[in-house]
Amino acid sequence: MAQDHFDHTSQLDGVAIQAGDGPSVKSLIGEMISYSDSPGNERHRLSLLRLARALVQALETPRETVLRLCWAEPTLYGAIITAIDCGIFSTMGKNPDSPISVIQLSEATQTDPALLGRIMKHLAAMGVVQERAVDVYFPTSLSLTLALPKYADGFTCMAEGAMRAIYKLPAYFQSVGYRNPDDATAGPFQFAYGTSQHWFSWASDHPAVCQQFNNHMSAYHQGRPSWMDLDFYPVEEALLTGAKSDSDAVLLVDVGGGLGHDLAEFHRKHPFAPGRLIVQDKGDVIQPISGNLGKVEAMAHDFFTEQPIKGLTPIRSLLQLRDLTVPGARAYYLHSVLHDWPDHECHLILKRIAAAMTPGYSKLLINENVVPDLGADWQITGLDLMLMTLVSARERRENEWRQLLEMAGFRIVNIWSHVNGVESLIECQLA
């Protein structure tokens, strides 16, 4: 028995120092070549990126992977947030076409040159900056991007408001018998941070984290394909055709829409669409932007309460002696709302919207990830575990979306998707 155990352990030790998947290297390189002439094509770029990651995994030994994950990447995160805090990236961003020495950086940031030299060495080793000569560095696209607060704030927000909970996941799951979290005020975040507040309430009490999170979300959405684009969702055919055009008619209600960026984008891309555009969010979110949105109207609303933009009960016209119906909005829109809440709360949000809709006229549009059963992108799986950690919520597979929506009285008309890793648009009607 002891000899068998020794042989098995020796075999696994041998695996640890061999390339992860040596036989696939040649085919991966060959597949990459077929896309190499057109990296400007977004789909080809994403294919190349997927293959490049697969090639690294095939070449890297498990031992190297362990050391990278245990040593290099945790310390890289620490180096990045330190560089953000002391102004390294913002200093380099002032002269993006010029190299800069450690001494120059030290003088500009009032940082010990010995400390700065060590941080810069690791940033260079991990590809965040380029090492041009001894203690001389040049910015990369990434380091220049991190000079912008809306990108840098993702690191500081996660460091302050998430990392403690991530590293406490094993202890949390031990305490609950390894059950999937489904209580937004008693999940991993509350366990690690010693609070009973929902993450959003906690963030509101920490204004710096709240601002950093808002910036992080704006960066997350920037540059991603939009359902409003011509090659994504047929806006004209599916939404505008048949929409009411009188002065009071509402085309789109963005429920929980924050600062109104999505509706502003919609108006830019479809400037002649008929009807009003209304963004709703809590009063403290909406108040600062009221009156500053142009075509978009701001309305204070808590999506757990009755939806104010609704179809009215048919009334009898005294002049025409027939029933008249005032329709609700053409579409109620939820962008990255439902993935922030467990199923029970999502059901309440959806029922409020369903009660406001006009059968046969109103639509529900949900702009969220639909997790594929096979081959899910890391952006989706990473966000899923982050949501689990912070708000006991989730990204959902198609069957999970169908079950949730059917329970709230909806049927899915179609799921419009673009590329893997990009949010889909789930088009729904009342069942």
ABEGO torsion letter per residue (X at the ends): XAAAAAAAAAAAAAAAABBABAAAAAAAAAAAAAAAABAABAAAAAAAAAAAAAAAAAABBAAAAAAAAAAAAAAAAAAAAAAAAAGAAAAAAABAABBBBAAAAAAAAGBBAAAAAAAAAAAAAAGABBBABBGBBBBBAAAAAAABAAAAAAAAAAAAAAAAAAAAAAAAAAAAGGBBBABAABBAAAAAAGBABBAAAAAAABAAAAAAAAAAAAAAABGBBBAABAAABBAAAAAABGBBABAABBABBBBGAEAGAAAAAAAAABAABBEBBBBBBBAAAAAAABGAAEABBBBBBBAABBBABBBBBBBBBAAAGBBBBBBBBABBBBBGAAAABBAAAAAAAAAAAAAABBBGABBBBBBBBBBBABGBBAAAAAAAAAAAAAAGBBBBBAAAAAAAAAAAGBBBABBBBBBBGBBBBBBBBBX
